[in-house]
Every structure is written in structure tokens, then in C-alpha cells.
Amino acid sequence: MDPRYFKSHTMYWGTLGTVRPFPSFRPQKDIVVIQAALEKKDAGTLVRILTNRTNAQRQEIAKTFKGTTQQDLVAVMKKLLSGDLETFMLELMMRPLQHEAHRLQQAMAGLGTDEETLLEILCTRSSEQIRDIRVVYKELYKKDLEEEMKGETSGDFARLVVALINKQEVTGVVERDIEALAASLDGKKADASPWIDILTSRDVNHLKKVLLGLQIERGQMVIPALEKRFSGDIRLGLSVLVQCIQHPDVYLAKRLTGMKAPVVQSIMVSHSEKDLLCIRVAFLKLAGTSLYTTLQKHFKGDHLQALLAICRSED
């Protein structure tokens, strides 16, 4: 990690991200070092520079590299890197919305669907962010995200993801919403409709009051009640949605505890400039050890150094 990272008086210490603007950023200077590293096949230097720059700064580096060498930096990086390190570094080079669209596309590619990745993205993004992701998805893949998801899902789960894609915030009454959700749990047949309708059409503060009120009324936590009444993909979907309404950082930390490379990499990239510090705190409480230390037990080499640079420090 470059020690100058910590010396800037211009960095945004008010943010909850771990990656912040590199001080005295000069893309042309970075290009000289990157070119030398590429010639020497020195992945470590490439990692050191790119993990110590924000996404906006990486985009500037890529633009300058193109103007200077007439080559695409990402294409050149592909020739040097391989495996998980290549995947991670290429994710870092994507623009944020491009990265989210890419993750959604990958979750639906091939045989089977990665439902939890779909849910993770849709449940932790605002309605405005999802609209922007849909636009970029259409630009990249020439397909409509909603139609793609309809083709990959079915039943109540399909209704849920479509509702999440079209999230909106309408006025609701806390007491009425509590009554509707409670009734769906007490009926002879589990009915997902009130959960889908309410949890995808209210603001977060309203929903937190609803879920807390429901717990108090029933004397039971919401997620166990849901898991008892529902099954299959809709049980997973409603459970993840409730977790993300109540404590999104805890949900993401749980995802990280599995230490699966694709999940770890994608979450760290997505949240590195937003709220990775919060996720680190939640991870420590859940796992009993820090994310920084845990990464060292599961990864190695330049890939580990890249992950540690984004994680940034011990807790």
C-alpha cells in the first residue's frame, strides 16, 4: 500500500468507504509506471497503483493510457493477469454502474440462476440506482433487464424481482402495513403478495417501523416467521429483502463470511467507496475476527494483496 495514501489533507474522511482519492493524482505519471510494470510482467506494481486510486481516477488512467499508447488498458491487463486476480482487477476497472450490470448479467448467464446475487444487488440499491443500472444494462447487452429476469425466474420470486426492479416509494400507514403483513402470516395459506407489495413500495424508514412493529406485535423476529411460512426462492427473497431493510451491512458481511472469491471480490469492489467500513465492522462482530485477517487465511499472492489494499486495514 502506498504510504502517501494516508498523508492527504484533501481526502474524504467523512465517507464510509475504504478507497478515497489519491493525493496529488497525476495520471501521466501513473502511466509511466504502469507501462514499465506491463513490460516486466510485474502484476504487483499494477495492483499497487490501481487499488490505491478511486474508480474515477482509474477511468482517467485508462483514458490517458489510451491517448498515450493507442492501446486499451483493460485489454493489455488481460494479457498479463489470470485467474481470480484478473477477474478482480477487471472489476475494479469497470465503471460502478457497468459493474452492477455485469454482475446481474453473470448471475443469469449459463445454466441456472444465481438468485442471491440478483437479490443482493436489487435489495441494496435505491430505486434511482436501479433505474440507472437498467439503462446501462440495455446499453451493454442490448436486452431489457426486467424481461431478462422474467425469463430466468418464475412464480412469486419473479413477482418479487420485478417489483424490486420497479421500486417506488408511495405513502403508507405503518399500522395498516403491520396488519396486512400479520394477516399474511396468520392465514391458512402463506400469501407473499402483501410482503412484495409493501416491502418494495415504501421508504426504508417506514419499513423499519413496520418490521419493528410486527416483531413487537407477534413477539417473534420477522425472518424466522417468514422462513416458517414460505419455502423455495420466495423464502430466500423475502428473507434477504428484510435483512437489507433492517441491516444491509450485516447481510453483506454474512455474504463475505463464506469467503467465495467471486462474492468477496464483487462486494468489495461495489462498496469500496461507499460503506465498506460498515461492512468490516459487521464482519468482525459476526466472525469474531477481522475481514483483513480472514482474507489472509483464504487467499494468497498478488490476489491477496489486491484484496487487502481494498479492505485497507485491520480492525
Buried (B, 14 or more C-beta within 10 A) or exposed (E): EBEEBEEBEEBEEEBBBBBBBBBEBEBEEBBEBBBEBBEEEBBEBBBBBBBBBBBEBBBBBBEBBBEEBEEEBBEBBEEBBEEBBBBBBBBBBBBBBBBBBBBBBEBBEEEEBBBBBBBBBBBBBEBEBBEBBBEBBBEEBEEEBBEBBBEBBEEBBBBBBBBBBBBEEEEBEBEEBBBBBBEBBEEEEBBBEBBBBBBBBBEEEBBBBBBBBBBEEBEEBBBEBBBEBBEEBBBBBBBBBBBBBBBBBBBBBBBBBEBEBBBBBBBBBBBBBBBBBBBBBBBBEEBEEBBBBBBBEEBEEBBBBBBBBBBBEEB
